[in-house]
Amino acid sequence: MDWIRFNEPYGNEEIFKRATETSRRSLFESDIIEEMLQRRLSSIDLYSGETSPFFMQSGTAALEVMALAMDFKPGDEVIIPSFTYPATANAFQRAGATIVFADIESDTCNLDPKSVERAVTGKTRAIVPIHYGGVTADISSLQELASKSGAFFLEDAAHCIGASYKGGALGTFGTMGAISFHSSKNITSSGLGGCLFVNDGNLRDIVSEIIYQGTDRVAYREGRVSSYRWKRPGGEYQMPAFSMAYLEASLGRLDEVTRRRREIWHMYHDKLSNLEAEGDLRLCRVPESAGINGHVFYTLVNGRQERDNLKAHLHERRIEAFTHYEPLHDTSIGRSAGRCEGEMSVTNSVAGRILRLPMHMGLKDEDIDRVCSAIDEYMG
Ligand SMILES: Cc1ncc(COP(=O)(O)O)c(C=O)c1O
């Protein structure tokens, strides 16, 4: 029996060929390839609106630039989930903010607005949800809380290429939003990659300085200044030329990838709903406002031991399944980074019960049947 792998990075001969031709023709001339990539992205309906994408070396780099652009002062607080990748916390902590961990909702594993409301203080500078697995957080409630408290609404949309909220792309609702093109994501830029959407005119100039060593090189390139100078702390964050070429070619397939991943997501959901009805496991509740991208399909089972046993059962049947984030607040660095709002009981519970099932473009319908039958068999 063949293994059913958890993930396969997305790519094919045609994408490699186009990426290689683009790189060769432009001799790794970043500015030319970046323009092509910008045009490709804005030709996709979901990304045709008003936003400025900055292509970066990783989703982590996009979050770091986002955090640097906020220019935090000592005592400024940033509210994030604890059920996330350390990149979310690292970016804001390193930029000088105090981290406040809020709890999540078990229906979506996304920030719970009620916990965020309790977490807000006079020092809150930003509220930053992730949209777990490409399923939107409750954007309208979180945006309202941000505007009531004079804080920024920012998005860690690392999982979200191709995913939407009320028809608009996730990552474009916040003042800034970060996307990842790591090889584990629906579309990759050949390994590592990311993008920062900047939806505010003033911040656009600041971000373009940060990513070019803190200089006004972009203004120089556009003829707005006669030479470029060092103006603020910055670094070298841009996406390498070949990665941009690979992403440009891959984005041409975004609709097809999103369609198939959604189909797989719904197949899992339909086939496992009986077990949910019997109380053996829980599935994600997708809000009506969400356009999912099928980035992650997960189940929540009834406890950590049960989850680990199910994972081992699938492994014996040559099926790879993975747990996910261990809560950030429950680590010594997490404790020193800031504080928690409340007991974090949903976060603690979800982290011990979650199991992610295989999800990638190489899966065949029979593979989904095999995974679901193996789960059925385990549940008896
Ligand atoms: C929620 C979240 N934020 C940020 C990142 C970092 O993205 P990257 O791996 O592209 O640096 C990840 C990575 O998977 C993530 O899951």
The ligand as an SDF file (V2000), in Angstrom:
LIG
                    3D

 16 16  0  0  0  0  0  0  0  0999 V2000
    0.1090   31.4990   11.3440 C   0  0  0  0  0  0  0  0  0  0  0  0
    1.4590   31.5870   10.6790 C   0  0  0  0  0  0  0  0  0  0  0  0
    2.0850   32.7820   10.6370 N   0  0  0  0  0  0  0  0  0  0  0  0
    3.2900   32.9260   10.0490 C   0  0  0  0  0  0  0  0  0  0  0  0
    3.9330   31.8640    9.4690 C   0  0  0  0  0  0  0  0  0  0  0  0
    5.2910   32.0560    8.8750 C   0  0  0  0  0  0  0  0  0  0  0  0
    5.3110   31.9290    7.4730 O   0  0  0  0  0  0  0  0  0  0  0  0
    6.6600   31.4750    6.7350 P   0  0  0  0  0  0  0  0  0  0  0  0
    6.8410   30.0350    6.9910 O   0  0  0  0  0  0  0  0  0  0  0  0
    6.3870   31.7900    5.2900 O   0  0  0  0  0  0  0  0  0  0  0  0
    7.7710   32.2990    7.2760 O   0  0  0  0  0  0  0  0  0  0  0  0
    3.3230   30.6090    9.4840 C   0  0  0  0  0  0  0  0  0  0  0  0
    4.0030   29.4490    8.8530 C   0  0  0  0  0  0  0  0  0  0  0  0
    3.4390   28.4660    8.5250 O   0  0  0  0  0  0  0  0  0  0  0  0
    2.0640   30.4600   10.1120 C   0  0  0  0  0  0  0  0  0  0  0  0
    1.4540   29.2530   10.1930 O   0  0  0  0  0  0  0  0  0  0  0  0
  1  2  1  0
  2  3  1  0
  2 15  2  0
  3  4  2  0
  4  5  1  0
  5  6  1  0
  5 12  2  0
  6  7  1  0
  7  8  1  0
  8  9  2  0
  8 10  1  0
  8 11  1  0
 12 13  1  0
 12 15  1  0
 13 14  2  0
 15 16  1  0
M  END
$$$$
